[in-house]
Amino acid sequence: MRLYPESAHIQLEFDKIKNLLVAHCAAEYARNKASNLRIHTQKDFIDTELKQSHEYHQLSRNGIYFPNDYILNLSNELKLLAIQGAVLSGEELMQLRKLAESIEKIFRWFDSERRTAYQALAKVIVGTYYEKAIISMIDDVLDDDGQVKDNASPELKSIRLNLYRKRNELRRVFEKIVARLNKQGYLAEIEESFMSGRRVVAVFAEQKRTVKGILHGESDSRKTAFVEPEETIELNNEVYELENDERKEVYRILRDLTARLSVHASLLAMYHTIVGEYDFIRAKARLASDMNGEYPSVVDRSHIHLVQAFHPLLFLYHQKTGKPTIPISITLDEGKRILVISGPNAGGKTVTLKTVGLLQMMVQSGLLVPVNASSQFGIFKQLMIHIGDTQSIEFELSTYSSHLIHMKYLMENANGRTLFFIDELGSGSDPNLGGAFAEVILQELAKKHAFGIVTTHYLNLKIMAGKTPGIINGAMAFDEKNLQPQYKLLIGKPGSSYTFSIAERIGLNKDLINRARSLVAEDQYRLDKLLNRTEQDLRDLEKKEKELHTAIRETEKLKKEMEQVLNEERHQQQVQLLREQNRVSEERIAYLKDMERKLKQLLIEWRKEEDKTKVIRQMNALLFKKDEKKAVSKMQKKIDSKFAEIGGEIKTGDKVKLKLNHQVGEVLELRGKRAVVKVGLLPMQVDLKDLVVVKEKLNE
């Protein structure tokens, strides 16, 4: 985005937003990117960066871990790796291993499901791959502390083995010498030390000639001398040579490892960029958490639709002090491109203007903003701003001259993709003449189809905004009764400056106020009073409208509750009906099964019985009885009159009643959970749970 003037980002306090973002970055890569935050003008870039911020923000909200824990600043190491013949230390190589390990975790995290769910975050690793050979190469040579392993080469293994043996030999010889000199009383308090990498004994200074060997030096007090005994000189030489050989071999191994890793230098540089990108995205998500940032939609045209939008810095400041922040809602589209805001001083006009400008810059930089998620932002190619006193001593320009130079630039360069902000248009000159110029400037900007916000106290601009297509009025709400600004933007009407009301609030002498009123043109004073009254009437209407909406919501709530009660009642009735139908169906099924069983039994009897007449009577009684329910009821009464239920455990030989059809029979056999019961001539199998033990009643 092109900014005018160059200090526009400072005037809109975008630099403070960048500083907050830098504070959330862990590594140098992300801090550099945050410090030089780009304001994009291509929708693809804006959408991607916003979605990345949103997706990471969602991860944080839902407590989902993302593996970018390492804080890695490896620019120097990666530059060295790309230079032929360079050698990285064990510590530096372990840092590269951490980088590769971090990338491995990131690639593992992005399984197929997460690549689909977090497409914008996954876009960062598109075009690269994880190379497992990097960690393998380093692990073959270095241990967990970054030291070269003994088995990194056969030569190193042999050197270290010899070194171990020589040091042990030197230790044994040295211990004997120390014991002997200590017995002779030659040793100082510290007894032994190392000088220039060689093991020496610490003797009293007066004994330094007595002990044969090489004198390496004396203490600062000159009381102690450090002597290498002649018995250990050769061993010290051998240890020194082996240590030197070890250093050379370690250096050779590290150089070889660096050379082999240099093949992957560009890939490791890509890994470093990826880790830095995720650090930067995390910083954007954390900033969004601080200011309740949301993910608005973006359209590729000039457009502004802010719903419940907060000034980010004001929101953060009030959050610390516990004060409420008043949001604004504003829409600028092709039919309403320029908003002229009027109202009292210290009423929030400039804050409103800065809120829109700052949020626009943030969105086009890929930052989530404190607005309602239904907000919609367009894309602007240039942003122009003129705020405050721009008097220039250096160029001997007055406030108004400087103001006109800025206005000249705006009129010459504005177009349909320009977003401009002018605070106190036309100020700094004679009100009548300045107002006329301000009207011409506003007309010219409207002709260029530029979008913008203008604050003013000029009456002619308020009138012009009310009758010029593409320009609308706006006012900052003011409580005239309590003489307090409400910092609320009202769209569609001009606002009064409340000049005399504010004068009364601060306690100015009433005579002075009345004298000032008498000097003001009667028409202008009447118009200002009309604006005051209109604003107060609008506030009353808004209050009544709010009460009406509340009443409507309560009515809707009661209606839904009544519908829910009725639906529940209908549901209960349907459930009861279904239960009754199911009960009837179950009885019918039981009856049909019983009929089927009896018919089968009659068929068996038919085959066995010689007297077919008896079987025919039974079948006729079964098939052609007139009223089944009455018959069952009569049978039940008859059986109840003869038998009494006694319950208890069922045993062979017991008389039992079938619960289903109230017939009485005798238990012939028990088979687990079932019993063979003889009812009349027919034995049948019945579940024990469907039987109850009975006994015959005595004749009364």
Phi and psi in degrees as a GROMACS rama.xvg file:
@    title "Ramachandran Plot"
@    xaxis  label "Phi"
@    yaxis  label "Psi"
@TYPE xy
-88.1072  127.863  ARG-2
-109.586  140.694  LEU-3
-138.78  129.763  TYR-4
-72.7207  -176.85  PRO-5
-61.6756  -24.5268  GLU-6
-86.3916  10.5422  SER-7
-58.3625  -39.3579  ALA-8
-65.7172  -28.2134  HIS-9
-77.5087  -41.7713  ILE-10
-62.5752  -33.9449  GLN-11
-91.1453  1.43661  LEU-12
66.3644  26.8735  GLU-13
-67.423  -27.8688  PHE-14
-64.4886  -32.9372  ASP-15
-69.7194  -36.3395  LYS-16
-62.9435  -42.3714  ILE-17
-63.3177  -38.3543  LYS-18
-63.9932  -39.8514  ASN-19
-63.5116  -38.1005  LEU-20
-68.1727  -42.0164  LEU-21
-59.137  -38.8308  VAL-22
-63.1116  -23.3809  ALA-23
-90.1229  -6.63378  HIS-24
-84.9208  141.587  CYS-25
-94.9501  -41.4591  ALA-26
-106.733  162.888  ALA-27
-62.2596  -38.1504  GLU-28
-57.0729  -49.7057  TYR-29
-66.8194  -38.3709  ALA-30
-63.1601  -41.2596  ARG-31
-63.5317  -41.6213  ASN-32
-66.6182  -38.7962  LYS-33
-68.9074  -38.6304  ALA-34
-65.2987  -33.0809  SER-35
-110.248  43.4778  ASN-36
-57.9825  125.704  LEU-37
-88.3045  141.491  ARG-38
-102.926  104.374  ILE-39
-78.4307  156.617  HIS-40
-123.477  0.745537  THR-41
-102.726  130.109  GLN-42
-58.8122  -39.3884  LYS-43
-58.1493  -46.1562  ASP-44
-63.6054  -44.3315  PHE-45
-63.4896  -46.4981  ILE-46
-59.7123  -45.1039  ASP-47
-62.2143  -48.2104  THR-48
-67.8515  -38.5194  GLU-49
-64.6668  -42.6767  LEU-50
-67.1178  -37.8813  LYS-51
-61.4173  -45.2324  GLN-52
-61.0835  -42.7416  SER-53
-65.5593  -45.4313  HIS-54
-63.6877  -42.4884  GLU-55
-67.4546  -37.3196  TYR-56
-61.7472  -39.5421  HIS-57
-65.3798  -39.6497  GLN-58
-58.6903  -45.5037  LEU-59
-64.7694  -42.7058  SER-60
-61.1172  -39.3314  ARG-61
-90.2471  2.56502  ASN-62
69.0774  29.0831  GLY-63
-92.3586  128.443  ILE-64
-76.4601  135.069  TYR-65
-120.611  129.513  PHE-66
-80.8669  68.0899  PRO-67
-127.328  62.59  ASN-68
-83.0767  -33.0063  ASP-69
-69.9368  134.609  TYR-70
-100.399  103.703  ILE-71
-122.219  119.876  LEU-72
-117.096  87.9694  ASN-73
-113.879  26.4173  LEU-74
-59.1088  -45.2388  SER-75
-66.7675  -43.6919  ASN-76
-61.1094  -40.6489  GLU-77
-70.5465  -33.1078  LEU-78
-65.967  -43.2957  LYS-79
-61.9296  -40.7605  LEU-80
-60.5442  -32.4763  LEU-81
-80.7981  -9.73908  ALA-82
-90.7236  128.274  ILE-83
-65.7695  132.723  GLN-84
86.9677  -3.71894  GLY-85
-72.2961  154.578  ALA-86
-127.905  123.592  VAL-87
-94.9061  143.721  LEU-88
-74.3799  168.672  SER-89
-59.9875  -40.1887  GLY-90
-63.9532  -42.9149  GLU-91
-65.8615  -39.1082  GLU-92
-66.4298  -35.0099  LEU-93
-67.4631  -30.4806  MET-94
-65.7674  -39.9092  GLN-95
-64.6923  -35.3962  LEU-96
-65.0168  -40.2135  ARG-97
-60.7971  -38.8633  LYS-98
-61.8073  -48.2453  LEU-99
-63.9117  -37.2877  ALA-100
-66.593  -39.3496  GLU-101
-63.0896  -41.4442  SER-102
-66.0416  -38.7408  ILE-103
-59.177  -43.5578  GLU-104
-64.6536  -38.7309  LYS-105
-64.9616  -44.579  ILE-106
-65.1379  -37.5428  PHE-107
-66.3629  -37.2555  ARG-108
-62.6535  -39.5514  TRP-109
-81.9609  74.6601  PHE-110
-76.2724  179.939  ASP-111
-60.9329  -36.2626  SER-112
-68.1744  -43.2583  GLU-113
-74.0212  -29.6833  ARG-114
-62.7309  -31.5536  ARG-115
-79.6683  -41.5848  THR-116
-72.5944  -32.5692  ALA-117
-124.3  65.6642  TYR-118
-64.8372  -38.3399  GLN-119
-67.1736  -41.0566  ALA-120
-67.1394  -38.2359  LEU-121
-67.2488  -21.8844  ALA-122
-62.9637  -25.2408  LYS-123
-63.9696  -34.0253  VAL-124
-98.9728  5.98274  ILE-125
-67.2424  136.597  VAL-126
90.8999  1.65826  GLY-127
-130.414  179.332  THR-128
-152.466  164.074  TYR-129
-94.8655  126.472  TYR-130
-106.287  105.404  GLU-131
-72.1371  -17.0689  LYS-132
-64.478  -24.564  ALA-133
-63.3067  -51.9564  ILE-134
-64.5962  -38.9433  ILE-135
-61.437  -44.3028  SER-136
-61.6361  -42.9356  MET-137
-69.5538  -41.5769  ILE-138
-65.5623  -28.1474  ASP-139
-67.7757  -23.3558  ASP-140
-109.874  -40.7549  VAL-141
-110.639  148.673  LEU-142
-90.0615  -173.188  ASP-143
-64.9233  -22.937  ASP-144
-92.3264  2.55905  ASP-145
83.6958  11.9347  GLY-146
-90.5049  144.687  GLN-147
-69.0491  129.433  VAL-148
-69.1062  153.346  LYS-149
-60.2216  -37.3894  ASP-150
-90.3383  17.0195  ASN-151
-63.6434  -28.3446  ALA-152
-155.511  152.728  SER-153
-60.0432  -37.3955  PRO-154
-62.3744  -45.8712  GLU-155
-64.907  -38.288  LEU-156
-62.3497  -42.0295  LYS-157
-67.6001  -43.1152  SER-158
-61.5907  -46.7311  ILE-159
-68.5649  -32.5287  ARG-160
-65.9362  -46.1677  LEU-161
-62.5351  -39.6432  ASN-162
-64.2911  -40.9541  LEU-163
-60.8351  -43.3999  TYR-164
-66.7177  -45.3862  ARG-165
-64.4485  -39.4717  LYS-166
-65.327  -39.0706  ARG-167
-64.3216  -41.6508  ASN-168
-63.9505  -44.694  GLU-169
-61.5701  -40.643  LEU-170
-61.9606  -43.2417  ARG-171
-64.8976  -45.4202  ARG-172
-62.6694  -43.5415  VAL-173
-65.89  -38.0347  PHE-174
-63.672  -36.5474  GLU-175
-65.5102  -42.9171  LYS-176
-64.0618  -43.7718  ILE-177
-62.538  -42.6646  VAL-178
-62.4719  -41.6315  ALA-179
-66.6082  -48.5783  ARG-180
-66.4507  -32.7706  LEU-181
-67.5307  -38.0417  ASN-182
-65.663  -34.524  LYS-183
-79.5292  -10.6298  GLN-184
81.4836  20.7953  GLY-185
-88.371  -20.3208  TYR-186
-82.2943  143.311  LEU-187
-79.2779  -174.463  ALA-188
-64.9685  -37.4478  GLU-189
-82.0113  -14.9791  ILE-190
65.8718  -54.1908  GLU-191
-144.558  163.923  GLU-192
-162.769  -175.554  SER-193
-122.121  133.423  PHE-194
-130.596  123.148  MET-195
55.9237  34.4121  SER-196
79.7725  7.82048  GLY-197
-117.004  145.567  ARG-198
-80.631  126.925  ARG-199
-132.175  161.042  VAL-200
-102.534  147.11  VAL-201
-101.16  111.144  ALA-202
-115.707  160.481  VAL-203
-61.5584  144.851  PHE-204
-57.7603  -35.1775  ALA-205
-72.5122  -12.0329  GLU-206
-102.284  4.04061  GLN-207
-64.116  -25.3412  LYS-208
-84.3358  -22.74  ARG-209
-72.2808  -42.2649  THR-210
-80.4361  120.687  VAL-211
-77.3311  133.33  LYS-212
155.623  -162.093  GLY-213
-102.659  128.165  ILE-214
-82.5224  119.764  LEU-215
-98.7599  -15.1851  HIS-216
155.418  179.476  GLY-217
-130.963  162.252  GLU-218
-74.5356  168.319  SER-219
-62.8235  -30.1976  ASP-220
-83.1285  -6.53594  SER-221
65.7786  12.3323  ARG-222
-90.7833  -18.8735  LYS-223
-124.264  136.483  THR-224
-117  146.329  ALA-225
-110.605  113.45  PHE-226
-120.415  133.579  VAL-227
-91.9303  112.612  GLU-228
-60.2079  146.362  PRO-229
-66.2479  -24.8554  GLU-230
-67.7838  -22.3692  GLU-231
-105.528  -1.32733  THR-232
-59.2067  -49.0802  ILE-233
-64.2916  -41.9104  GLU-234
-65.0324  -40.4927  LEU-235
-61.6227  -39.0629  ASN-236
-62.7173  -42.9891  ASN-237
-65.7963  -42.1318  GLU-238
-63.2235  -42.4505  VAL-239
-60.9555  -43.7211  TYR-240
-63.7917  -42.3281  GLU-241
-65.4355  -39.3934  LEU-242
-63.3985  -39.0935  GLU-243
-64.6972  -41.3394  ASN-244
-62.9852  -38.2102  ASP-245
-63.6117  -44.8142  GLU-246
-59.8906  -43.3638  ARG-247
-63.7733  -43.2465  LYS-248
-67.9662  -40.61  GLU-249
-61.2982  -43.3785  VAL-250
-60.6455  -43.804  TYR-251
-63.0661  -41.5058  ARG-252
-65.1554  -44.2328  ILE-253
-64.6048  -38.4238  LEU-254
-64.7466  -40.8836  ARG-255
-65.7935  -42.2893  ASP-256
-64.9793  -41.8485  LEU-257
-60.7328  -42.085  THR-258
-63.6849  -41.7283  ALA-259
-69.0916  -36.1373  ARG-260
-72.3657  -25.1764  LEU-261
-61.5345  -21.3123  SER-262
-60.3916  -31.3431  VAL-263
-101.283  19.9383  HIS-264
-58.9563  -46.9867  ALA-265
-65.7115  -36.4138  SER-266
-66.8965  -42.8545  LEU-267
-65.0733  -35.4978  LEU-268
-63.2291  -38.6903  ALA-269
-64.6567  -41.2006  MET-270
-59.4942  -42.6555  TYR-271
-61.6317  -40.321  HIS-272
-65.1164  -42.5698  THR-273
-61.4157  -47.9096  ILE-274
-60.9956  -40.2484  VAL-275
-64.4946  -39.2418  GLY-276
-62.6771  -44.401  GLU-277
-68.5163  -31.9956  TYR-278
-63.3863  -42.316  ASP-279
-65.8096  -43.619  PHE-280
-64.4931  -40.4567  ILE-281
-61.2802  -39.9729  ARG-282
-62.3639  -41.0034  ALA-283
-64.2163  -39.2474  LYS-284
-66.5176  -39.8286  ALA-285
-66.7388  -38.733  ARG-286
-63.2343  -40.3477  LEU-287
-61.7203  -39.3013  ALA-288
-63.2044  -38.457  SER-289
-61.3553  -41.4442  ASP-290
-110.726  19.1416  MET-291
55.3035  46.1056  ASN-292
-69.1903  143.064  GLY-293
-122.968  167.213  GLU-294
-102.041  95.728  TYR-295
-82.3109  167.056  PRO-296
-86.9468  154.747  SER-297
-126.345  133.39  VAL-298
-118.926  147.459  VAL-299
-88.3892  61.3122  ASP-300
-160.286  172.871  ARG-301
-76.4216  116.42  SER-302
-167.416  142.243  HIS-303
-138.919  123.695  ILE-304
-140.629  94.1832  HIS-305
-102.335  129.13  LEU-306
-120.271  122.003  VAL-307
51.09  55.2811  GLN-308
-93.2219  135.38  ALA-309
-110.878  148.211  PHE-310
-73.1541  118.479  HIS-311
-55.9607  -45.9048  PRO-312
-71.2154  -37.7851  LEU-313
-66.3196  -38.6634  LEU-314
-61.8716  -45.6141  PHE-315
-65.3857  -39.4394  LEU-316
-65.6774  -46.4264  TYR-317
-67.5441  -28.9973  HIS-318
-63.1531  -38.4734  GLN-319
-70.9054  -38.2874  LYS-320
-89.4803  -7.50778  THR-321
80.161  15.2108  GLY-322
-91.6361  150.423  LYS-323
-77.721  148.251  PRO-324
-109.823  130.111  THR-325
-87.466  120.398  ILE-326
-80.6981  163.919  PRO-327
-121.064  154.445  ILE-328
-129.602  130.347  SER-329
-153.165  142.687  ILE-330
-131.276  125.14  THR-331
-122.581  121.005  LEU-332
-135.559  -165.649  ASP-333
-62.2397  -31.6344  GLU-334
-84.1128  -24.1974  GLY-335
-133.096  86.2804  LYS-336
-92.0617  -31.5779  ARG-337
-122.083  131.485  ILE-338
-110.295  125.041  LEU-339
-103.648  112.692  VAL-340
-100.699  126.106  ILE-341
-123.406  174.075  SER-342
140.147  -179.175  GLY-343
-70.1919  158.139  PRO-344
-65.4926  151.302  ASN-345
60.3326  25.3313  ALA-346
-99.0514  -6.40491  GLY-347
109.821  11.0618  GLY-348
-63.1054  -49.9233  LYS-349
-67.8859  -37.067  THR-350
-62.9492  -40.5416  VAL-351
-61.8678  -46.3603  THR-352
-59.0087  -46.0196  LEU-353
-68.836  -32.8234  LYS-354
-60.7053  -47.9325  THR-355
-63.1326  -45.5226  VAL-356
-64.9068  -43.6924  GLY-357
-67.2787  -43.7108  LEU-358
-63.1017  -37.642  LEU-359
-63.5007  -42.906  GLN-360
-65.5173  -38.9025  MET-361
-65.3803  -45.7502  MET-362
-62.4981  -43.1867  VAL-363
-72.294  -6.7212  GLN-364
-99.4687  0.253728  SER-365
86.5341  19.8852  GLY-366
-100.46  138.805  LEU-367
-71.5659  146.09  LEU-368
-126.009  152.343  VAL-369
-76.8674  78.851  PRO-370
-136.709  168.422  VAL-371
-68.2201  142.561  ASN-372
-62.0865  -16.7987  ALA-373
-79.6938  -3.48428  SER-374
-64.7627  153.833  SER-375
-136.22  130.56  GLN-376
-113.646  139.197  PHE-377
-88.5328  -172.992  GLY-378
-123.075  125.717  ILE-379
-113.28  140.995  PHE-380
-84.9641  -27.7308  LYS-381
-142.731  148.031  GLN-382
-126.935  126.733  LEU-383
-123.638  142.45  MET-384
-144.715  144.261  ILE-385
-141.452  106.79  HIS-386
-129.355  134.681  ILE-387
79.4881  -173.96  GLY-388
-76.7128  116.291  ASP-389
-111.967  30.458  THR-390
-59.2337  134.474  GLN-391
-116.516  111.332  SER-392
-73.0895  -37.6788  ILE-393
-59.7131  -42.1902  GLU-394
-101.895  13.5069  PHE-395
52.6116  45.7011  GLU-396
-107.359  136.059  LEU-397
-76.199  171.381  SER-398
-57.9256  -46.0212  THR-399
-70.1168  -36.7608  TYR-400
-62.3865  -45.2919  SER-401
-62.3567  -39.52  SER-402
-60.0505  -45.0482  HIS-403
-67.7353  -34.8233  LEU-404
-62.134  -42.4174  ILE-405
-64.6215  -42.3861  HIS-406
-64.6918  -36.3376  MET-407
-60.9306  -44.4605  LYS-408
-63.5562  -42.7173  TYR-409
-61.4428  -46.3866  LEU-410
-66.3843  -34.4229  MET-411
-77.4713  -29.0804  GLU-412
-111.971  -8.81113  ASN-413
-69.6072  148.569  ALA-414
-150.893  -170.063  ASN-415
-67.4967  -13.8078  GLY-416
-109.36  25.8228  ARG-417
-104.723  136.263  THR-418
-116.476  118.248  LEU-419
-121.27  155.326  PHE-420
-138.042  122.717  PHE-421
-126.487  119.739  ILE-422
-95.4901  122.988  ASP-423
58.902  63.7219  GLU-424
-61.36  129.366  LEU-425
85.8965  0.823435  GLY-426
-72.4173  160.301  SER-427
98.0775  2.60465  GLY-428
-138.675  -177.049  SER-429
-55.811  129.382  ASP-430
-53.47  -41.4299  PRO-431
-68.6829  -48.0788  ASN-432
-70.2806  -43.605  LEU-433
-61.6501  -39.4009  GLY-434
-63.5974  -38.5418  GLY-435
-64.8026  -46.0436  ALA-436
-62.8791  -39.9879  PHE-437
-61.0507  -38.7671  ALA-438
-64.5882  -42.4877  GLU-439
-64.5477  -42.9548  VAL-440
-61.0309  -44.1626  ILE-441
-65.1223  -40.2383  LEU-442
-61.3977  -41.548  GLN-443
-66.5619  -42.1446  GLU-444
-65.5298  -34.7632  LEU-445
-66.8789  -38.128  ALA-446
-63.0024  -33.5166  LYS-447
-78.6363  -0.541641  LYS-448
62.5876  24.4987  HIS-449
-75.5191  154.642  ALA-450
-104.952  142.607  PHE-451
-177.433  176.105  GLY-452
-128.506  133.15  ILE-453
-125.521  135.711  VAL-454
-107.874  145.383  THR-455
-160.589  161.457  THR-456
-114.465  -3.37644  HIS-457
-71.7939  127.74  TYR-458
-66.1035  -38.4715  LEU-459
-64.8173  -31.4198  ASN-460
-70.796  -34.9544  LEU-461
-64.399  -42.6843  LYS-462
-66.1078  -43.8755  ILE-463
-59.8077  -43.3767  MET-464
-62.8054  -29.1024  ALA-465
-75.0628  -18.0716  GLY-466
-124.212  -0.404242  LYS-467
-100.447  125.378  THR-468
-60.5082  137.602  PRO-469
91.8052  -10.9782  GLY-470
-119.434  135.918  ILE-471
-129.719  155.609  ILE-472
-89.1554  154.629  ASN-473
-148.895  151.88  GLY-474
-138.608  148.822  ALA-475
-90.6326  124.461  MET-476
-62.3736  144.172  ALA-477
-141.319  129.989  PHE-478
-87.7566  101.788  ASP-479
-71.2473  -28.4829  GLU-480
-65.8579  -47.132  LYS-481
-95.7887  -2.71326  ASN-482
53.6109  49.8396  LEU-483
-130.925  134.664  GLN-484
-69.3542  147.073  PRO-485
-108.267  -3.66358  GLN-486
55.4933  31.395  TYR-487
-116.091  131.39  LYS-488
-87.5789  126.854  LEU-489
-112.032  119.866  LEU-490
-92.3209  139.649  ILE-491
106.412  -3.86209  GLY-492
-145.373  148.891  LYS-493
-77.9237  163.119  PRO-494
-117.28  153.382  GLY-495
-83.6217  153.003  SER-496
-80.3752  -12.6051  SER-497
51.028  41.4499  TYR-498
-59.8567  -50.9329  THR-499
-74.3507  -32.4775  PHE-500
-64.3848  -41.8892  SER-501
-68.1564  -36.9244  ILE-502
-61.6517  -39.3931  ALA-503
-66.6409  -37.8758  GLU-504
-62.3667  -39.7029  ARG-505
-83.3298  -0.0575013  ILE-506
86.8606  25.3994  GLY-507
-67.1855  146.602  LEU-508
-55.2905  130.916  ASN-509
-63.6917  -33.0233  LYS-510
-62.55  -41.165  ASP-511
-64.8365  -40.6079  LEU-512
-62.8826  -44.0819  ILE-513
-65.8107  -38.0629  ASN-514
-63.0339  -41.2257  ARG-515
-63.984  -40.7895  ALA-516
-60.345  -38.7653  ARG-517
-68.2458  -23.9773  SER-518
-82.6282  -16.7976  LEU-519
-81.9979  141.087  VAL-520
-56.4261  136.621  ALA-521
-57.699  -41.9041  GLU-522
-63.7862  -42.3564  ASP-523
-66.3865  -39.7734  GLN-524
-65.946  -41.7947  TYR-525
-63.0008  -39.0913  ARG-526
-65.9708  -40.4933  LEU-527
-65.1512  -39.4258  ASP-528
-66.0493  -37.3527  LYS-529
-62.6568  -40.1765  LEU-530
-63.4401  -41.6908  LEU-531
-58.3696  -49.6692  ASN-532
-65.2175  -39.919  ARG-533
-61.9535  -42.1167  THR-534
-64.7369  -42.2914  GLU-535
-67.1035  -39.6047  GLN-536
-61.5401  -40.0456  ASP-537
-64.0425  -39.4787  LEU-538
-64.1144  -39.4472  ARG-539
-64.5704  -41.8582  ASP-540
-62.6807  -41.7651  LEU-541
-61.775  -38.5808  GLU-542
-64.9163  -44.6833  LYS-543
-66.1912  -38.2948  LYS-544
-63.9622  -39.1296  GLU-545
-64.064  -42.1321  LYS-546
-63.4342  -39.796  GLU-547
-63.9837  -44.2195  LEU-548
-61.5662  -39.103  HIS-549
-62.5511  -43.9008  THR-550
-63.471  -40.124  ALA-551
-63.7995  -42.6167  ILE-552
-62.3008  -39.9068  ARG-553
-64.3122  -42.3  GLU-554
-62.0916  -44.4075  THR-555
-60.9967  -39.7881  GLU-556
-63.4503  -45.3415  LYS-557
-63.2796  -39.7369  LEU-558
-60.7462  -45.1415  LYS-559
-63.6407  -39.3286  LYS-560
-64.1472  -42.3543  GLU-561
-63.284  -43.7093  MET-562
-61.2481  -38.5522  GLU-563
-65.2521  -41.927  GLN-564
-62.9283  -44.7118  VAL-565
-62.8374  -41.6876  LEU-566
-63.5502  -40.5532  ASN-567
-64.0054  -39.8729  GLU-568
-64.4165  -45.1456  GLU-569
-59.5938  -42.3245  ARG-570
-61.1768  -43.3915  HIS-571
-62.0485  -40.5418  GLN-572
-64.1722  -43.1192  GLN-573
-63.5892  -41.3662  GLN-574
-61.5378  -44.3816  VAL-575
-62.2277  -41.5591  GLN-576
-62.2157  -44.7442  LEU-577
-63.2013  -39.6419  LEU-578
-60.9756  -43.605  ARG-579
-64.2116  -42.9087  GLU-580
-62.6078  -41.7561  GLN-581
-63.2308  -39.4865  ASN-582
-63.9305  -43.593  ARG-583
-63.2599  -42.1265  VAL-584
-62.9807  -41.6739  SER-585
-62.8947  -39.9253  GLU-586
-64.8586  -40.1933  GLU-587
-64.8097  -42.6611  ARG-588
-62.5506  -42.7725  ILE-589
-62.159  -41.8136  ALA-590
-62.2903  -44.4642  TYR-591
-65.1161  -40.3134  LEU-592
-62.6714  -41.2758  LYS-593
-63.8263  -40.7771  ASP-594
-62.6663  -43.0724  MET-595
-61.8615  -43.3978  GLU-596
-62.7322  -43.0465  ARG-597
-66.1233  -39.4218  LYS-598
-64.7772  -40.289  LEU-599
-61.9327  -41.2253  LYS-600
-66.094  -39.1607  GLN-601
-63.9803  -35.64  LEU-602
-63.4886  -40.1759  LEU-603
-64.1739  -44.3249  ILE-604
-61.839  -39.3303  GLU-605
-56.085  -42.7066  TRP-606
-70.6473  -32.9324  ARG-607
-84.3651  -41.0956  LYS-608
-75.3579  132.808  GLU-609
-79.9826  -37.1175  GLU-610
-83.9776  95.2045  ASP-611
-69.945  -22.5818  LYS-612
-60.3338  -42.0419  THR-613
-60.897  -43.2607  LYS-614
-66.7861  -38.0911  VAL-615
-64.1331  -39.5134  ILE-616
-62.3867  -42.1926  ARG-617
-62.5382  -42.7108  GLN-618
-66.3795  -40.7907  MET-619
-62.6383  -41.8577  ASN-620
-64.449  -36.549  ALA-621
-71.8458  -43.6852  LEU-622
-87.4352  -30.5357  LEU-623
-116.56  23.0694  PHE-624
-72.5904  143.511  LYS-625
-78.1768  -41.4073  LYS-626
-133.842  98.9733  ASP-627
-61.228  -45.5411  GLU-628
-63.9633  -40.4123  LYS-629
-65.4573  -40.5757  LYS-630
-62.253  -46.3401  ALA-631
-61.3281  -42.8473  VAL-632
-62.6483  -43.3388  SER-633
-63.3276  -42.0509  LYS-634
-62.1893  -41.6988  MET-635
-63.0877  -43.4392  GLN-636
-64.0679  -41.4106  LYS-637
-62.2307  -45.8949  LYS-638
-67.3451  -40.4832  ILE-639
-64.4857  -28.3691  ASP-640
-74.885  -26.4736  SER-641
-96.6224  -31.7496  LYS-642
-123.396  146.665  PHE-643
-117.514  136.486  ALA-644
-75.1784  128.268  GLU-645
-116.017  -15.6817  ILE-646
66.8985  -158.228  GLY-647
90.3698  -175.75  GLY-648
-72.8548  138.094  GLU-649
-87.0281  131.566  ILE-650
-128.905  162.39  LYS-651
-60.9613  134.893  THR-652
94.5101  -14.4742  GLY-653
-66.8697  147.362  ASP-654
-86.87  132.154  LYS-655
-132.015  153.811  VAL-656
-109.589  135.751  LYS-657
-80.4208  120.399  LEU-658
-62.581  -28.7674  LYS-659
-73.4476  -45.0301  LEU-660
-125.145  8.08028  ASN-661
64.4041  19.5725  HIS-662
-82.6189  153.598  GLN-663
-112.896  137.192  VAL-664
-146.383  -176.292  GLY-665
-116.565  137.255  GLU-666
-76.9679  117.264  VAL-667
-90.3066  -34.4858  LEU-668
-160.429  145.113  GLU-669
-105.04  130.214  LEU-670
-127.822  81.9094  ARG-671
67.5855  -118.179  GLY-672
-89.9066  6.04886  LYS-673
-123.983  161.499  ARG-674
-134.947  144.837  ALA-675
-92.0087  115.784  VAL-676
-116.988  132.111  VAL-677
-95.1513  115.981  LYS-678
-114.058  111.925  VAL-679
66.566  -123.48  GLY-680
-94.9151  -6.46485  LEU-681
-106.393  119.259  LEU-682
-80.8728  144.022  PRO-683
-147.427  157.367  MET-684
-96.9051  130.776  GLN-685
-137.037  142.701  VAL-686
-64.1101  138.145  ASP-687
-57.1569  -31.8725  LEU-688
-69.0674  -18.3803  LYS-689
-94.0258  9.53693  ASP-690
-120.348  151.576  LEU-691
-139.039  136.34  VAL-692
-71.4796  133.756  VAL-693
-129.181  165.417  VAL-694
-139.021  152.495  LYS-695
-71.0979  140.238  GLU-696
-79.9477  145.074  LYS-697
-72.6227  144.038  LEU-698
-67.6552  130.819  ASN-699
